[in-house]
Amino acid sequence: MRTRGHRESACALGDDPLVKHFAIMLAALLTGCGGEGSATPVSFSYQVEGMHCNGCVEAITAELREVPGVTSVAVSLEGRSALVVADSAAREAAIESAITGLGYKVALCQKP
């Protein structure tokens, strides 16, 4: 798989407008939702290597939405990133497997 020559551990997500929008959505979700018996949402931030077009973004988004427990997905081609909000039942390994199963490299940037 071709890489773009940057460190996989580098997670510069803050400059992406999609990330800022997603952060606002996440804050609203965490502060305004939930009731008795609802699962506590958690967020996962990933650096994704190998995306080169909007088709890649759409494929990853669709695959992540199929992971049990995932409630929200934002994938950025420009930021080479994926942000996932899931209930506490979602497993980190299942999220990563969904991305790597499509042939992309993935590195977790932020643990819940």
C-alpha positions as CSV (number, residue, x, y, z in Angstrom):
1,M,0.0,0.0,0.0
2,R,1.3,3.4,-0.9
3,T,1.9,5.9,1.9
4,R,2.3,9.7,1.6
5,G,5.5,9.9,3.6
6,H,4.2,11.3,6.9
7,R,4.4,9.6,10.2
8,E,1.4,7.4,10.9
9,S,1.4,8.5,14.5
10,A,0.9,12.1,13.6
11,C,-2.7,13.0,14.1
12,A,-3.2,16.6,13.0
13,L,-7.0,16.6,12.9
14,G,-7.6,20.1,14.3
15,D,-7.1,22.0,11.0
16,D,-9.8,20.2,9.1
17,P,-13.2,22.0,9.0
18,L,-15.0,18.7,9.0
19,V,-13.3,17.8,12.3
20,K,-14.4,21.1,13.8
21,H,-18.0,20.5,12.6
22,F,-17.9,17.0,14.0
23,A,-16.6,18.2,17.3
24,I,-19.5,20.6,17.6
25,M,-21.9,17.7,16.8
26,L,-20.2,15.5,19.3
27,A,-20.4,18.1,22.1
28,A,-24.1,18.5,21.4
29,L,-24.6,14.7,21.5
30,L,-22.7,14.3,24.7
31,T,-24.4,17.1,26.6
32,G,-27.9,17.0,25.2
33,C,-28.8,13.4,24.7
34,G,-29.3,10.4,26.7
35,G,-31.9,9.2,29.1
36,E,-32.5,6.5,31.5
37,G,-30.9,3.3,30.1
38,S,-29.1,4.9,27.2
39,A,-25.6,3.9,26.5
40,T,-22.8,6.4,27.0
41,P,-21.4,7.5,23.6
42,V,-17.7,7.3,23.1
43,S,-15.6,8.8,20.2
44,F,-12.7,7.3,18.3
45,S,-10.4,9.3,16.2
46,Y,-8.3,7.5,13.5
47,Q,-5.7,8.5,10.9
48,V,-6.5,6.6,7.7
49,E,-3.8,6.0,5.0
50,G,-4.6,5.1,1.4
51,M,-7.7,7.3,0.6
52,H,-7.4,9.1,-2.7
53,C,-10.9,10.1,-3.7
54,N,-14.4,10.7,-2.5
55,G,-15.2,7.0,-3.4
56,C,-12.8,6.0,-0.7
57,V,-14.5,8.3,1.8
58,E,-17.9,6.9,0.8
59,A,-16.8,3.3,1.1
60,I,-15.2,3.8,4.6
61,T,-18.3,5.7,5.8
62,A,-20.7,3.0,4.6
63,E,-18.6,0.3,6.1
64,L,-18.3,2.0,9.5
65,R,-22.0,2.6,9.7
66,E,-22.5,-1.1,9.5
67,V,-20.4,-1.7,12.7
68,P,-22.8,-2.5,15.6
69,G,-23.0,0.3,18.0
70,V,-21.7,3.0,15.7
71,T,-24.0,6.1,15.8
72,S,-22.1,8.7,13.8
73,V,-19.3,8.7,11.2
74,A,-17.3,11.6,9.7
75,V,-14.5,10.7,7.2
76,S,-12.2,13.4,5.8
77,L,-10.2,12.9,2.6
78,E,-8.2,16.1,3.2
79,G,-7.5,15.2,6.8
80,R,-6.9,11.5,6.1
81,S,-9.0,10.9,9.1
82,A,-12.1,9.2,10.5
83,L,-14.1,10.2,13.5
84,V,-16.5,7.7,14.9
85,V,-19.1,8.1,17.7
86,A,-20.5,4.9,19.1
87,D,-22.3,3.6,22.1
88,S,-20.2,1.9,24.7
89,A,-21.0,-1.5,23.2
90,A,-18.9,-0.8,20.1
91,R,-15.5,-2.3,20.1
92,E,-12.4,-0.5,18.9
93,A,-11.2,-3.7,17.1
94,A,-14.4,-3.9,15.1
95,I,-14.1,-0.3,14.0
96,E,-10.5,-0.8,12.9
97,S,-11.3,-4.1,11.2
98,A,-14.0,-2.4,9.1
99,I,-11.4,0.1,7.8
100,T,-8.5,-2.4,7.3
101,G,-10.9,-4.8,5.7
102,L,-11.3,-2.3,2.8
103,G,-7.5,-2.2,2.3
104,Y,-6.6,1.0,4.2
105,K,-4.1,1.4,7.0
106,V,-5.5,2.8,10.2
107,A,-3.9,4.2,13.4
108,L,-5.9,5.2,16.5
109,C,-5.2,8.8,17.5
110,Q,-7.6,9.2,20.4
111,K,-8.9,6.6,22.8
112,P,-12.2,7.2,24.4
